[in-house]
Amino acid sequence: MPAEKGDKKAVTIWIDKKTVEEIEKLAEKGGITRSKLITNIIEVNVEELKTMNKLGIWATARVFEDIRQWLKQRH
């Protein structure tokens, strides 16, 4: 598979097998390919994260995650 095709770029990710099965079921139900469903999910979430970043919510969420991880390590 080529690394790039037009304005698209191939990306390899590892996903839990059970999650892949769920993605395949949902893609089939939606009449689209697994790849297209994953692309749609990522595109929507990137837009949401960009909005969160503009509002400062993304930075706040990262701070709370850092605190959560710190507390988790203490126990």
C-alpha positions in Angstrom: 0.0 0.0 0.0 1.4 3.4 -0.9 2.2 5.8 2.0 0.3 8.7 0.3 -2.5 8.9 -2.2 -3.5 12.4 -3.4 -4.2 14.4 -0.2 -4.5 11.3 1.9 -1.8 9.6 4.0 -1.7 6.0 5.3 -1.5 5.7 9.1 -1.0 2.4 10.9 -2.7 2.0 14.4 -3.2 -0.9 16.7 -6.7 -1.5 17.9 -8.1 -4.1 20.3 -9.6 -7.0 18.3 -13.0 -6.7 20.0 -13.1 -3.0 19.1 -12.3 -3.8 15.5 -15.2 -6.3 15.4 -17.5 -3.6 16.8 -16.2 -1.1 14.2 -16.8 -3.6 11.4 -20.4 -4.2 12.5 -21.1 -0.5 12.7 -19.5 0.1 9.3 -21.5 -2.6 7.7 -24.7 -1.3 9.3 -23.9 2.2 7.9 -23.0 0.8 4.5 -19.4 2.1 4.6 -16.0 0.6 4.8 -14.2 0.1 8.1 -11.6 2.5 7.0 -14.2 5.2 6.2 -15.9 4.8 9.6 -12.5 5.1 11.4 -11.7 8.2 9.3 -15.1 9.8 10.1 -14.6 9.1 13.8 -11.1 10.7 13.8 -12.2 13.7 11.7 -15.1 14.5 14.0 -13.0 14.1 17.2 -10.2 16.3 15.8 -12.7 19.0 15.1 -14.0 18.7 18.7 -10.5 18.8 20.1 -9.7 21.9 18.1 -12.8 23.6 19.5 -11.9 22.5 23.0 -8.4 23.9 22.5 -9.8 27.3 21.4 -11.9 27.4 24.5 -9.1 26.3 26.8 -11.0 23.2 27.8 -8.3 20.9 26.3 -5.6 22.4 28.5 -7.8 22.1 31.6 -8.6 18.4 30.8 -4.9 17.7 30.5 -4.2 19.2 33.9 -7.0 17.1 35.5 -5.5 14.0 33.7 -2.1 14.8 35.1 -3.6 15.1 38.6 -5.5 11.8 38.1 -2.3 10.0 37.1 -0.3 11.5 40.0 -3.0 10.3 42.5 -3.1 6.9 40.9 0.7 6.5 41.3 0.5 7.4 45.0 -1.8 4.5 45.8 
